[in-house]
């Protein structure tokens, strides 16, 4: 009896295991997958029926040029003819430089503006005005002012992403609870201690909100900047170049890279935020 | 009139050690400008506090108790009159008049130890690191928080946070300790525990204490004198009760004393009949 019980037990435990696995992971994995399949299916359908003049997902994978791009992300032939991972990396380097500059200037100016109501009154209208200017509009100005593609691209990243950092930092400094300011006043805490022990930790959640908005904007801006700046390696210029030569499938592959990198950057900053400035 | 001795501050000699006045408030008024014209919060306050006294201030909300104490701490300047500490007019906040704030005002990103250390470090910058550390340890031990020194305020209970705030205030060795309803947010048991601890610490340290409270029993247990404020606008000191119980005080023994109920009824009568709140 005991011998025959064993396999029967196993037979019933296996399906319940799968059922439990499905219950745990199903909604989190299967539903997004289902959504993705539905999206690709609809796209393919629109493409087949010629409602959209775009290649469908199957065409993108089957097309010789775009399949080469998918399968060889790291190839290198010349500065302007290299794998998409390399192109993306070139763009990311530029974003890193501009974003770093924006963080330094944005946090610094934000603290200044947040601490001094007069500086705030003097500069806030200019900030509010300038932050409404789209990244693309900065490109000709940056090119005219800096005369070179590389610094101009970095400037466009900087000027696009500096505003949310600056404005959020200023709000964070202004929102330092009155209790903490009173403690600082009654103890006559030194400026340095106030800065390091009260101001920065208190404003940090706001600063990170700004940094997270800014990383998305910076990545959006690099594409805009590079598309206009010919002759530099980068995913933005790659798209422009492909468009000029009518390689629409290549553009679609590049767009997938852009979306993936943007998502990854956002999640990266969010992750750093949870490590450094957890929500109270 | 109830059978209670009501003294003005000139008559009282509350402490054996009290010879010179430590803190003098003279003819203080506070007027805030509003869109509907000037609003007088406090009018004609005179109060003399002697070295080592424990003073409680009671009154309905909006009577300007906090404003009064904020003028002692230096956060607010009187519109007329003057507050003097050892004959020196008070112009700005300073650690000689350390506050225990209503909401504890601890920095949540620093541990209990670091919160107290920041205060000690600011007030005694010339002390060595080991001296400052010893001072912090001593005061955390005083409030029974040695074991929780490494915890940050979000991980401490309300009572423990208030203990850290008291340790921080005492560690800078203030001449006047100002407490703004320090136990208002605590449950009854924690509140009684902390009152007893505060009294014990005060007995050892003998700094001068000014404390706002809403609780008559708390005031009767702790204070040498109870300052009862009239209602605002233009609130003033209605009466000052001298609380004669000998120290060290024992809560149970005080509550068996018939004087306790005379004083209590007198204070209740003041607050709920003669100066009842409008609401």
Boltz contact constraints between the chains, C-beta under 6 A:
constraints:
  - contact:
      token1: [A, 179]
      token2: [B, 101]
      max_distance: 6.0
  - contact:
      token1: [A, 179]
      token2: [B, 103]
      max_distance: 6.0
  - contact:
      token1: [A, 179]
      token2: [B, 105]
      max_distance: 6.0
  - contact:
      token1: [A, 183]
      token2: [B, 105]
      max_distance: 6.0
  - contact:
      token1: [A, 185]
      token2: [B, 93]
      max_distance: 6.0
  - contact:
      token1: [A, 186]
      token2: [B, 93]
      max_distance: 6.0
  - contact:
      token1: [A, 186]
      token2: [B, 99]
      max_distance: 6.0
  - contact:
      token1: [A, 187]
      token2: [B, 95]
      max_distance: 6.0
  - contact:
      token1: [A, 187]
      token2: [B, 119]
      max_distance: 6.0
  - contact:
      token1: [A, 187]
      token2: [B, 122]
      max_distance: 6.0
  - contact:
      token1: [A, 189]
      token2: [B, 122]
      max_distance: 6.0
  - contact:
      token1: [A, 197]
      token2: [B, 118]
      max_distance: 6.0
  - contact:
      token1: [A, 201]
      token2: [B, 109]
      max_distance: 6.0
